[in-house]
Amino acid sequence: MQDNTIQNRTNPFFVPYNTPHDTVPFERIRLEDYEPAFMEGIRRDDEATDKIVNDPAEPTFENTIARVDTDKGEHYYDLLSRVSNVFSCMMSAETCDEMEEIAQKMSPILTKHANDITLNKKLFERIKFVHDHPNRELTPEEKMLLDTSYDGFVRSGALLDEEGKEKLRKLTEEASMLTLQFSQNLLKENKTFTLHITDEAQLDGLPETAKAAAAHTAKEQEKEGWIFTLDYPSYSPFMTYSTQRKLRKQMYMARNTVCTHDNEQNNLEICKRLVNLRRELAQLLGFETYADYVLRHRMASNTEHVYKLLNDLIEAYKPTAEKEVEEVEALAKKLEGKDFEMKPWDFGFYSHKLQMEKYNLDAEMLRPYFQLDKVIDGVFGLANKLYGITFKENKEIPVYHPDVKAYEVFDKDGSYLAVFYADFFPRKGKQGGAWMTEFQGQWIDHKGNNIRPHVSVVMNFTKPTEEKPALLTLGEVETFLHEFGHSLHGMFANTRFESLSGTNVWWDFVELPSQFMENYAIEKDFLRTFAFHYQTGEPLPDELIERIMKSRNFMAAYGCLRQVSFGLLDMAYYTQKKEFTADIMPYEKEAWKKAMILPQLQETCMTVQFSHIMQEVTPQDIIATNGQKYWMLMLSVYSRRMESSTRRLLKVSVTTYSLRVEQSILWFSTNGSVDKSQPSMHCWNATKSRYNIKDKRMANELSKQTKLDLRYLRMHVYGLKTAIVNADR
């Protein structure tokens, strides 16, 4: 057994946290605590597995699938998931070189451990016995856990012979190391580049907020002038507003050639090898391609359906997208001369000019009305109005960085619901983008105690400066609402088993609550609750709201086609049947050319920085982390612009739409563990009290929506063609 003391102090992972709601005691955790906690957690996992395997009793659901062992304490066997949850979250939000070294060391060990479990012959025999001969009638939730457990083992190689199992071990261990290296390279490359400007004339065109943020960054780095980075809040304004074409090119090429350079962070060969490893894994398990393997558990079900969808979307979007690009090019030639040749680093700049010409609207006009503190209040108020929940900041809850805020969440009856962490700003050890994750999931223990979740939303918003508070763009407000929707999915979880709880649903459905919530970003009633000028206190003018509404479809087809291109790229790699030997950079350009409108540059490459398809986890990773998902494949192609029209496609009021979506949220939050013949009636009964709705007609309508999830998705997919082609431009 690993010693639970380190340098005469107790490792905090080995003892009760004794914090509010048993939250992670970040201030007590040191880097040297992780490895011994991992190793002891693995040992305890092995011990628990041995108890199941060596149980002389006939296998049952209780002693094999949902075994409870408290002989050594209530949470003795939770150690590995405990430390894994913290470590994986910190690797994305607050990593450093030392953590990456730990990850490199532990990755093969953890992968081996996961394989040891899923390839344990005796353990699988017990699971199979229960699957084939359940000892009693199981509840829907128990049946789902049993089915997913059995299927997870099969998809992880349990039916392979010994030679096959050994090959699978090698494939998964190598893939685990390469995906880790991929993410580390990407983070280092993104954080290495800076554009340092000392000549104020080179700031021409940039709004004051962008200049102030760049000056603040320079000051943090103890340099004179202004520093721009590849973080979105810095990169995007520069590409949109800067009149310095050479500098725009420099920024664009830096961002789009990340991990292609002749250095240690080059991801080209890593990507090629990952494609082949996943193909080999799929074929070893009896599938023709890796896409076939993945799609077996996706709504699309097979590659033919995916390609039909992608081709239908191209047919719908491309004519309109071409017209959009032509408009931008025409304006650029009008301003710069008929011989002007637009390049990729010009597109954002001149499309903004076009938006101003058509709608007299841009992000900077709105930013003064979106002070982050007020936006937070607005989002929390919306959650209260829709769902009856309230948020209260608790500074006694430990956080991992001063930028992070922690809140207690209470249900409409005042009972404790969840802990909510919000991490808003970019920093050196933080991955780009935005995501929702969990430090603790939700489950109901053997005593009937409902263990509530600790959810976190992580974003990269515009930082405050010494002169101004954090002021967001409308796009950042939408991002906040999107990730907040995911967090609601996690907070409302009410499921017996953690591996089925919250966002641990089929990946096709996980985006429903998030897409629903972001629709409120342009609702006037919602904006009126928080959108006030940070200096004058004046509300966001009706005129600006009207311009927002009129401009919602601006460049929509182009944006959607871009999402389709990602789907094409994803499928191109993972429909490989033979060894992939092509050069990544030219292959990429050929793979998605049907969806491309602007010329492609030979030196640029998306694949090497495309985490959504290159860091896709293996079945072993999923099992080892109790179903926690890090990435969502782009096989279910979506975009925010297309989703913003969903409510209009459904032709319902906001209230009715809210009710309908909550039905789905409730349904998905319980993972279908209700009477499948009457899901909507169950959800209506749960919903009507929360909304206090007495309208019988609405009740009757809602009770009929037994296939709401499928109908919603069909409307989303097949209604797009009409929505885009006939968009009010």
Buried (B, 14 or more C-beta within 10 A) or exposed (E): EBEBEBEEEEBBBBEEBEBEBBBBBBEBBEEBBBBBBBBBBBBBBBBBBEBBBEBEEEBBBBBBBBBEBEEEEBEBBBBBBBBBBBBBBBBBBBBEEEBBEBBEEBBBBBBBBBBBBBBBEEBBEBBBBBBEEBBEEBEBBBBBBBEBBBBBBBBBBBBBEEEBBBBBBEBBBBBBBBBBBBBBBBBBBBBEBBBBBEEEEBBEBBBEBBBBBBBBBBBEEEEEBBBBBBBBBBBBBBBBBBEBEEBBBBBBBBBBBBBBEEEEBBBBEBBBBBBBBBBBBBBBBEBBBBBBBBBEEBBBEEBEBBBEBBBBBBEBBBEBBBEBBEBBBEBBBEEBEEEBEBBBBBBBBBBBBBBEEBBEBBBBBBBBBBBBEBBBBBBBBBBBEBBBBBBEEBEEBBBBBEBBBBBBBBBBEEEEBBBBBBBBBBBEBBBBBBBBBBBBBBBBBEEEEBBBBBBBBBBBBBBBBEEBEBBBBBBBBBBBBBBBBBBBBBBBBBBBBBBBBBBBBBBBBBBBBBBBBBBBBBBEEBBBBBBBBBEEEEBBEEEBBEBBEBBBBBBBBBBBBBBBBBBBBBBBBBBBEEEBEBEBBEBBBEBBEBBBBBEBBEEBBBBBBBBBBBBBBBBBBBBBBBBBBBBBBBBBBBBBBBBBBBBEBBEBEBEBBBBBBBBBBBBBBBBBBBEEEEBBBBBBBBBBEBBEBEBEEBBEBBBEBBEBBEEBBEBBBEBBBEBBEEBEB
